[in-house]
């Protein structure tokens, strides 16, 4: 599977997410800067490729691509944690153990991590989801 195919699956899965408005997601390297001002909740998506391996050679090499999708969620500081906790639950449901029909691609267990107040007026929770593609 190519890096472009992986990118398409990750972004496609994020685009199907409910609970966070589609225009409230900061995708990698957007055509114009993302401005979160005035939003009740927003997210930043990152796809971090990992190590590749060749578990079998056979007739030709079978390369496995690995990586981690990191979704950073933000709500205004001192606005409570209910909306961000619900968004985390929605993200976990959306990504965890999803297998893409486009090819051999699997997400694994999602791991939320509370960052807290980022010092810029936002309360942050990160969700990391490892994946493997063949």
MARSELUM-665661 format. One record per residue (C-alpha): residue in three letters; y, z, x. Coordinates in steps of 0.1 Angstrom, whole numbers, plus 2048, in hexadecimal, padded with zeros to 3 digits. Example, Ala and Ser with C-alpha at 12.3 -4.5 7.8 and 13.67 -1.06 7.14 Angstrom:
// MARSELUM-665661
ALA7D384E87B SER7F5847889 
***
This chain:
// MARSELUM-665661
UNK800800800 UNK8227F780D UNK84080E810 UNK8527FA7F6 UNK8357FF7DE UNK8368247E4 UNK85C8257DF UNK8588127BE UNK83E82B7B1 UNK8538497BC UNK87383C7AC UNK86182F78D UNK851851788 UNK87386278B UNK884849774 UNK86B853758 UNK87487775B UNK88288873C UNK8988A773D UNK8B089A757 UNK8C787D74D UNK8BF85D760 UNK8E285A76D UNK8DF87E77B UNK8C7875796 UNK8D386D7B9 UNK8BB8537C7 UNK8B984C7ED UNK8D58377FB UNK8E682E7DA UNK8FE8107D8 UNK91B8297D1 UNK91E84E7D9 UNK90F8667BF UNK92787E7AF UNK91789D79F UNK9398AB793 UNK9388B776F UNK9128B576B UNK8FD8D175C UNK8DF8C6771 UNK8D88AB78A UNK8BD8A17A3 UNK8BB8917C5 UNK89B87D7CE UNK88D8797F1 UNK86D8687FC UNK86287481E UNK84685F82D UNK82C872841 UNK811869859 UNK7FA84B854 UNK7D684B85C UNK7B983385D UNK79B84684F UNK78482784F UNK783806860 UNK7657F3851 UNK76E7CE84C UNK7937D7852 UNK7A77F6856 UNK7AF80B837 UNK7D181C83D UNK7DB83B82A UNK800842826 UNK80B866820 UNK82C875817 UNK83F88F803 UNK8568897E6 UNK8728A37E6 UNK8868A77C6 UNK8A48BE7CA UNK8B18CC7A8 UNK8D48DA7A4 UNK8E58ED788 UNK9088FE78A UNK90792079B UNK90793D784 UNK8FC929766 UNK8D9938764 UNK8B792B76D UNK8A892074C UNK8B28FB74E UNK8A88F7772 UNK88790976B UNK87F8F274E UNK8888D4764 UNK8708E077F UNK8548E3765 UNK85C8BF759 UNK85B8B277D UNK83A8C3785 UNK82B8B4765 UNK83989276E UNK82D890792 UNK8118A9798 UNK7EF89779B UNK7FC87678E UNK7E8858799 UNK7FB837798 UNK7EA81A786 UNK7FC80179E UNK7E480A7BA UNK7D28267CC UNK7EF83F7CC UNK7EC8647C4 UNK8048817C1 UNK7F78A47C8 UNK8028C77C0 UNK8278CD7BA UNK8378EA7CC UNK8598F77BE UNK86E90C7D6 UNK88E91F7CC UNK8AA9197E5 UNK8C492B7D0 UNK8EA9277D3 UNK8F190B7EC UNK9159187F3 UNK9258FA7E2 UNK9239057BE UNK9008FB7B7 UNK8DF90E7B2 UNK8C28FA7C1 UNK89D8F87BC UNK8888DF7D0 UNK8678D07C4 UNK8508C17DF UNK8338AA7D5 UNK81C89C7F0 UNK80C87A7EB UNK7F38637FA UNK7F183D7F7 UNK7D6824803 
***
